């Protein structure tokens, strides 16, 4: 696509350059433009006698030209010198002679032969030299040079092939120049800014309707023929004052509409619709009204239901009373008793934790409610549409309702102008009562919301629904989560108690042994400095026990008297 657009731009630029060159040839009298009966534009080359007789004098060259000779200089009455004699420069006081007319050779005034214009096959780069004018050449070496003869001897086609610029269109035939108007797209007159005309063309192309059908649908308020998106786009192209002025001037000149582009012809027809801005706005309003009502009404209902349910909930009131009691129990000794608290304080119930950090204040409150007030556990069932009401902006709803009222008034004014229009009559009779009901619900939503906010000790002017209702939404979620955590903790405790092994029955003499253990001051067995207690027990089991008074007793030691270490003795 970009390559094709680039080629089209290149072709257009080439045609413009060609037209400029042809006009230059016409102004020099070298070619003549003539339109044939078929509408084609022909170029005829004119032969000049001055080119066929380069050696003739100035007088003979002047006779072959159609243009009248220039007037003589005011300060010189002498006849001009022949071409072979170089005229001396005029005195300083005399003014310079007037320039020759268009198409007349400059050889009469400067003595230099007029240069031919070379038409190349391709566009060539420019050679940035500093040329001499015809007045500076006489008496120099350049007056003796003939570069045209050199061009005939050299192969200039090879030069063009090697030095031509890039991205050129096919070469133009220099021998037969014949322009066909049928092959050239006629240039259309535009009354609009190019980008605006382009965007309008895209909009009209998407709708795919004729300009007359579009304008007729607007004049008759036919909403079924025009889509709502197209009407909203078309509202951007209402004629400006400048465009209306250009259209008026174009029509005053009596010029045909066929010379205008399709977008301009649509704009001319579009501007002829009476009360065009009012009609476009009315059509857009009529198309948007049902969708706007369907969008506003549920939001109003959510605010009304949420505000009334929060204010009338007795279970929520009891829970707030329990929270106030716990808060005063914790703070009254240091800060004094409080008469109430801000709703934002409900979020702090999760921040206050027990000593073992295993539960929060909210978990403890929920546990007490489960034990003492189980009927309050489902308090959130009395609250309705809190999540939807949290997304509503009362101010935006009020502005939307006011805008609908203004649109309905504009539609009524259009009906007063066009009283016989059935579309306007049917729309007003159907939707006027609906708008009044919507306006009433808007006032009701404002009143009940302000009443609910003030009932909970908040400021209705600084507390929008997006800040008021989410507090209750978060509290309900935290309450339900704490309730689940408490139930899960009870289940785990029950499982642990069921899995614990049964306690064995106590032997009667075990109580005596326990009492002796308590009264024992020092352990019976002490750990050695370089051994473990296992080694001591092993020695006691393998070696005999000798009493301290063994020397005063008679008899031999018997193996049966070996010390038995009781397992009941604490080591």
C-alpha positions in Angstrom: 0.0 0.0 0.0 2.8 2.4 0.9 4.7 1.6 -2.2 1.7 2.2 -4.4 1.0 5.6 -2.7 4.6 6.5 -3.2 4.4 5.6 -6.9 1.2 7.7 -7.2 2.8 10.7 -5.5 5.9 10.3 -7.8 3.6 10.2 -10.9 1.7 13.3 -9.7 4.9 15.2 -9.1 6.2 14.2 -12.5 3.1 15.4 -14.3 3.3 18.7 -12.4 6.9 19.2 -13.5 6.0 18.3 -17.0 3.2 20.9 -17.0 5.6 23.6 -15.8 8.0 22.8 -18.5 5.3 22.8 -21.2 4.1 26.2 -20.0 7.6 27.5 -20.2 7.8 26.3 -23.8 4.5 27.9 -24.6 5.6 31.2 -23.1 8.8 31.1 -25.2 6.8 30.5 -28.3 8.4 27.1 -29.0 5.1 25.1 -28.7 1.4 25.7 -29.1 -1.4 24.1 -27.2 -4.5 23.2 -29.1 -7.5 21.1 -28.0 -9.0 18.7 -30.6 -12.6 17.9 -31.1 -12.3 14.7 -29.1 -11.2 16.6 -26.0 -7.5 15.7 -26.3 -4.8 18.3 -25.8 -2.2 18.4 -28.6 1.1 20.1 -28.5 2.5 21.5 -31.8 6.2 22.4 -32.2 6.9 25.7 -33.8 9.9 26.2 -36.1 11.8 29.5 -35.5 13.8 31.1 -38.4 16.2 32.5 -35.9 17.5 29.0 -35.2 17.8 28.1 -38.9 19.8 31.3 -39.7 22.2 31.7 -36.8 24.6 33.9 -38.8 22.2 36.5 -39.9 22.2 40.0 -38.4 20.0 41.4 -35.7 17.6 43.0 -38.1 16.8 39.8 -40.0 16.2 37.9 -36.7 13.9 40.6 -35.5 11.8 40.3 -38.7 11.1 36.6 -38.1 9.6 37.1 -34.7 6.0 37.8 -34.2 6.4 40.1 -31.2 6.9 43.8 -31.9 10.4 45.2 -31.6 11.3 46.9 -28.3 11.3 50.7 -28.1 14.7 52.3 -28.7 16.6 53.5 -25.7 15.7 57.0 -24.6 19.2 58.4 -24.7 20.4 56.8 -27.9 19.1 57.6 -31.4 21.9 55.7 -33.3 21.0 52.4 -35.0 22.1 49.2 -33.3 25.4 47.8 -34.5 25.6 44.7 -36.5 25.9 41.3 -34.9 29.6 40.9 -35.8 30.6 44.1 -33.9 30.5 44.0 -30.2 28.7 47.0 -28.8 30.7 49.1 -26.3 29.2 49.4 -22.8 26.9 52.4 -22.3 28.2 55.5 -20.4 27.6 55.4 -16.7 24.9 58.1 -16.8 22.7 56.3 -19.3 20.1 53.8 -18.0 20.3 50.2 -19.2 18.2 49.2 -22.2 14.9 47.5 -21.5 14.8 43.7 -21.5 13.6 42.0 -24.6 10.0 40.6 -24.7 9.2 37.0 -24.0 10.1 34.8 -27.0 12.5 37.4 -28.5 16.2 36.5 -28.8 18.6 38.3 -26.5 21.2 38.5 -29.2 20.0 42.0 -30.1 21.1 43.5 -26.8 24.0 41.3 -25.7 25.3 39.8 -28.9 25.0 36.3 -27.4 23.1 33.5 -29.0 20.1 32.3 -27.0 20.6 28.9 -25.4 18.3 26.0 -26.1 16.6 24.3 -23.3 17.6 20.6 -23.1 14.9 18.1 -22.3 16.5 15.1 -20.7 15.0 11.6 -20.6 15.6 11.2 -16.9 15.8 13.7 -14.0 19.5 14.5 -13.3 21.1 15.9 -10.2 21.8 19.6 -10.1 25.4 20.9 -10.7 25.9 23.7 -8.2 28.0 26.0 -10.3 28.0 29.8 -10.4 26.8 30.7 -13.9 27.5 34.0 -15.7 24.6 36.1 -17.0 24.3 37.1 -20.7 25.7 40.5 -19.9 28.8 39.1 -18.3 29.7 36.8 -21.2 30.7 39.3 -24.1 34.4 39.7 -24.4 35.1 36.5 -22.4 36.2 33.0 -23.6 32.6 31.8 -23.2 31.4 33.9 -26.1 33.6 31.8 -28.4 32.3 28.4 -27.1 29.5 26.3 -28.7 28.5 23.6 -26.2 25.5 22.5 -28.3 27.9 21.1 -30.9 29.6 19.1 -28.2 26.3 17.6 -27.1 25.7 16.3 -30.6 29.1 14.6 -30.6 28.8 12.9 -27.2 26.6 10.0 -26.0 24.5 11.8 -23.5 22.1 8.9 -23.1 24.8 6.9 -21.3 25.5 9.9 -19.1 21.8 10.0 -18.1 21.8 6.3 -17.3 24.7 6.7 -15.0 23.8 10.0 -13.3 20.0 9.8 -13.1 18.3 10.2 -9.7 16.7 7.2 -8.1 12.9 6.3 -7.9 11.9 7.8 -11.2 8.9 7.1 -13.3 9.2 5.8 -16.8 10.9 8.2 -19.2 8.9 10.7 -21.2 9.0 10.7 -24.9 10.7 13.9 -25.9 9.8 13.6 -29.6 6.1 13.3 -29.5 4.5 15.0 -26.6 0.8 14.2 -26.5 -1.3 14.7 -23.4 -4.5 12.8 -23.1 -7.0 14.3 -20.7 -8.8 11.0 -20.4 -5.8 9.3 -18.8 -5.4 12.1 -16.2 -7.7 12.2 -13.2 -9.3 15.6 -13.2 -8.4 17.5 -10.0 -11.4 18.1 -7.8 -12.1 21.3 -5.9 -12.1 20.9 -2.2 -14.0 23.1 0.3 -12.7 21.3 3.4 -9.4 20.8 5.1 -7.7 17.7 3.7 -7.6 15.7 6.9 -11.1 16.6 7.8 -12.3 15.5 4.3 -10.4 12.3 4.6 -12.0 11.4 8.0 -15.4 12.3 6.6 -14.8 10.0 3.6 -13.9 7.1 6.0 -17.0 7.7 8.1 -19.3 7.8 5.1 -17.7 4.7 3.7 -18.3 2.7 6.9 -22.0 3.6 6.9 -22.4 2.6 3.2 -25.4 4.9 2.6 -25.9 7.6 -0.1 -25.7 11.2 1.0 -29.3 11.8 0.0 -30.5 8.9 2.2 -28.5 10.0 5.2 -29.8 13.6 5.0 -33.3 12.4 4.5 -33.1 10.2 7.6 -31.9 13.2 9.6 -34.7 15.4 8.3 -37.4 12.8 9.3 -35.7 11.7 12.6 -35.5 8.1 11.3 -33.4 6.5 14.1 -33.7 3.0 12.5 -32.0 4.1 9.3 -28.9 5.5 11.1 -26.9 3.7 13.7 -26.0 5.5 17.0 -22.3 5.2 16.4 -22.6 6.8 13.0 -24.7 9.7 14.5 -22.0 10.3 17.1 -19.3 10.4 14.5 -21.4 12.6 12.2 -21.8 15.1 15.0 -18.1 15.9 14.7 -18.5 17.0 11.0 -21.1 19.7 11.5 -20.2 22.5 8.9 -18.1 25.2 10.4 -18.6 28.9 9.6 -15.7 28.9 7.2 -17.1 25.9 5.3 -20.5 27.5 5.1 -18.9 30.6 3.7 -17.0 28.7 1.1 -20.1 26.7 0.1 -22.0 29.9 -0.3 -19.3 31.5 -2.4 -19.0 28.4 -4.6 -22.8 28.4 -5.2 -22.8 32.1 -6.0 -20.2 31.6 -8.7 -22.6 29.2 -10.4 -20.0 26.4 -10.6 -21.2 22.8 -11.0 -21.2 20.4 -8.1 -19.5 17.8 -10.2 -16.2 19.6 -9.8 -16.4 18.9 -6.1 -15.2 15.8 -4.4 -17.7 13.3 -2.9 -17.1 14.6 0.6 -17.7 18.2 -0.4 -20.9 17.3 -2.2 -22.1 15.6 0.9 -21.1 18.6 3.0 -23.1 20.9 0.6 -26.2 18.7 1.0 -25.6 18.3 4.7 -25.5 22.0 5.3 -28.9 22.4 3.7 -30.7 20.6 6.5 -32.6 23.1 8.7 -31.6 23.2 12.4 -28.9 20.6 11.6 -27.1 20.8 15.0 -30.4 20.5 16.9 -31.5 17.5 14.8 -28.2 15.7 15.3 -28.3 16.2 19.0 -31.9 15.1 19.2 -31.3 11.9 17.3 -28.3 11.1 19.4 -30.3 11.7 22.6 -33.2 9.6 21.4 -30.8 6.8 20.6 -28.9 7.0 23.9 -31.9 7.4 26.2 -33.0 3.8 26.7 -29.4 2.6 27.4 -28.9 5.5 29.8 -32.0 4.6 31.8 -31.0 1.0 32.0 -27.6 2.0 33.3 -28.8 4.6 35.9 -31.9 2.8 37.4 -30.0 -0.2 38.8 -27.4 2.0 40.5 -30.1 4.1 42.1 -31.9 0.9 43.3 -28.6 -0.4 44.8 -28.0 2.8 46.8 -31.5 2.9 48.1 -31.6 -0.8 49.1 -28.1 -0.7 50.7 -28.8 2.5 52.7 -32.2 1.3 54.0 -31.0 -2.2 55.0 -27.9 -0.9 56.9 -30.0 1.6 58.8 -32.8 -0.9 59.7 -30.6 -4.0 60.6 -31.1 -4.9 64.3 -28.5 -7.6 64.2 -25.8 -5.2 62.9 -26.8 -2.8 65.6 -26.3 -5.5 68.3 -22.8 -6.5 66.9 -21.7 -2.9 67.0 -22.9 -2.8 70.6 -20.7 -5.8 71.5 -17.7 -4.2 69.8 -18.2 -1.0 71.7 -18.3 -3.0 74.9 -15.0 -4.8 74.2 -13.4 -1.5 73.2 -14.4 0.3 76.4 -13.3 -2.7 78.5 -9.9 -2.4 77.0 -9.5 1.4 77.0 -11.6 2.8 79.8 -8.9 2.5 82.4 -6.4 4.5 80.4 -8.4 6.6 77.9 -11.9 6.6 79.4 -15.1 5.2 78.1 -16.2 6.0 74.5 -19.7 6.7 73.4 -19.2 5.5 69.9 -16.5 4.9 67.2 -15.9 5.6 63.6 -16.7 2.9 61.1 -13.0 2.8 60.0 -12.3 1.3 63.5 -13.8 -2.0 62.3 -10.7 -2.6 60.2 -8.6 -2.4 63.4 -10.2 -5.5 65.0 -7.9 -7.7 62.9 -4.8 -5.8 64.1 -5.3 -6.4 67.8 -4.0 -9.9 68.6 -3.9 -12.2 71.7 -0.9 -12.9 73.9 0.0 -16.1 72.0 -0.6 -14.3 68.7 -2.9 -17.1 67.6 -6.1 -15.1 67.3 -7.3 -11.6 66.9 -9.8 -9.5 68.7 -12.3 -10.1 66.0 -11.8 -13.9 66.4 -12.5 -13.6 70.1 -15.6 -11.5 69.6 -16.9 -13.9 67.0 -16.3 -16.8 69.4 -18.3 -15.1 72.0 -21.1 -14.4 69.6 -21.1 -18.1 68.6 -21.5 -19.0 72.2 -23.7 -16.3 73.6 -25.5 -14.8 70.6 -25.7 -17.4 67.8 -28.7 -15.6 66.3 -26.4 -12.8 65.2 -24.0 -14.9 63.1 -26.1 -14.3 60.0 -26.4 -10.6 60.4 -25.1 -10.0 56.9 -28.3 -11.6 55.5 -30.1 -8.4 56.4 -27.8 -6.2 54.4 -28.4 -6.0 50.6 -26.5 -4.8 47.5 -23.5 -3.4 49.5 -21.0 -4.4 46.9 -23.0 -2.8 44.1 -23.7 0.4 46.0 -20.0 0.7 46.7 -19.4 1.2 43.0 -21.9 4.0 42.6 -21.1 7.8 42.5 -24.2 9.8 43.6 -22.8 13.0 42.0 -22.3 11.3 38.6 -25.8 9.9 38.7 -27.3 13.3 39.5 -25.4 14.9 36.6 -26.6 12.1 34.2 -30.2 12.6 35.2 -29.9 16.4 34.7 -28.4 15.8 31.2 -31.3 13.5 30.4 -33.7 16.2 31.4 -32.0 18.8 29.2 -32.1 16.4 26.3 -35.8 15.8 26.8 -36.4 19.6 26.8 -34.5 19.9 23.5 -36.7 17.1 22.0 -39.8 19.0 23.2 -38.6 22.2 21.5 -38.0 20.2 18.2 -41.6 18.9 18.5 -42.9 22.5 18.9 -41.2 23.4 15.6 -42.2 20.2 13.8 -45.5 19.4 15.4 -46.6 16.8 12.9 -43.5 14.6 13.3 -44.8 11.2 14.5 -41.3 10.0 15.7 -41.0 12.9 18.2 -44.5 12.6 19.4 -44.2 8.8 20.1 -40.8 9.3 21.9 -42.0 12.0 24.2 -45.3 10.3 25.1 -43.4 7.1 25.9 -40.4 8.3 27.8 -41.5 11.5 29.6 -43.1 9.6 32.5 -40.1 7.3 32.6 -37.8 10.3 33.1 -39.9 11.7 35.8 -39.8 8.4 37.7 -36.0 8.3 37.3 -35.7 11.8 38.6 -37.8 10.9 41.7 -35.6 7.9 42.4 -32.6 10.0 42.1 -33.8 12.3 44.9 -34.8 9.3 47.0 -31.4 7.8 46.7 -29.7 11.0 47.8 -32.0 11.4 50.8 -31.8 7.8 52.1 -28.0 7.7 51.6 -27.4 10.9 53.6 -29.7 9.6 56.3 -27.8 6.3 56.6 -24.4 8.0 56.7 -25.4 10.4 59.4 -27.0 7.6 61.3 -23.6 5.9 61.7 -21.9 9.2 62.8 -20.3 10.0 59.4 -20.4 13.2 57.3 -22.5 12.7 54.1 -20.8 15.5 52.3 -17.3 14.1 52.7 -18.1 10.4 52.6 -19.1 9.1 49.2 -20.6 5.6 48.7 -17.3 4.4 47.5 -15.9 5.0 51.0 -19.0 4.2 53.1 -20.3 0.9 51.9 -16.9 -0.8 51.4 -16.3 -0.6 55.2 -19.3 -3.0 55.8 -18.2 -5.2 52.9 -14.7 -5.7 54.4 -16.2 -6.3 57.9 -18.6 -9.0 56.6 -15.8 -10.8 54.9 -13.5 -10.6 57.9 -16.4 -11.8 60.2 -17.1 -14.8 58.0 -13.3 -15.7 57.8 -13.0 -15.4 61.6 -16.0 -17.7 62.0 -14.5 -20.3 59.7 -11.1 -20.1 61.6 -12.8 -20.6 64.9 -14.7 -23.7 63.6 -11.5 -25.1 62.1 -9.6 -24.6 65.4 -12.3 -26.5 67.3 -12.1 -29.4 64.8 -8.4 -29.6 65.2 -8.6 -29.6 69.0 -11.2 -32.4 68.8 -9.0 -34.5 66.6 -6.0 -34.0 68.9 -8.0 -35.1 71.9 -9.3 -38.2 70.1 -5.8 -39.3 69.0 -4.1 -38.9 72.5 -3.3 -42.4 74.1 -5.3 -43.4 77.2 -3.7 -42.8 80.6 -2.7 -46.2 82.3 -4.1 -46.9 85.8 -1.9 -45.9 88.7 -0.5 -48.6 91.0 -1.3 -48.0 94.8 2.4 -47.8 95.9 3.2 -45.3 93.1 1.8 -42.5 95.2 4.3 -43.3 98.0 7.1 -43.4 95.5 6.1 -40.0 94.1 6.0 -38.6 97.6 9.5 -39.9 98.3 10.8 -38.4 95.1 9.5 -35.0 96.2 11.2 -35.3 99.6 14.5 -36.5 98.2 17.1 -33.7 98.6 20.0 -35.1 96.6 20.0 -37.7 93.8 21.1 -41.3 94.8 23.3 -41.5 91.8 25.7 -38.8 90.7 27.3 -38.4 87.4 31.0 -38.9 87.4 33.2 -36.3 86.0 34.5 -38.4 83.2 31.7 -40.8 82.5 28.0 -41.0 81.5 25.2 -42.2 83.7 24.8 -45.3 81.5 28.4 -46.4 82.6 27.5 -46.0 86.3 24.4 -48.1 86.0 26.4 -50.8 84.2 29.0 -50.9 86.9 26.4 -51.2 89.6 24.9 -54.2 87.8 28.2 -56.0 87.2 30.2 -55.3 90.4 29.1 -56.3 94.0 28.0 -53.7 96.5 30.2 -53.5 99.6 29.0 -51.9 102.7 31.0 -49.4 104.7 31.1 -51.7 107.8 31.9 -54.8 105.8 35.1 -55.3 107.9 33.2 -55.7 111.2 30.8 -58.3 109.8 31.6 -62.0 109.4 30.7 -64.2 106.7 31.3 -64.1 103.1 29.5 -62.2 100.5 26.8 -64.0 98.7 25.8 -63.4 95.1 22.2 -63.4 96.1 22.8 -60.2 98.1 23.6 -58.2 94.9 22.0 -54.8 94.8 19.0 -54.5 92.6 18.5 -51.0 91.1 14.9 -50.2 91.0 13.5 -48.5 87.9 11.4 -46.3 90.1 14.4 -44.4 91.5 15.0 -41.2 89.7 18.4 -41.1 88.1 
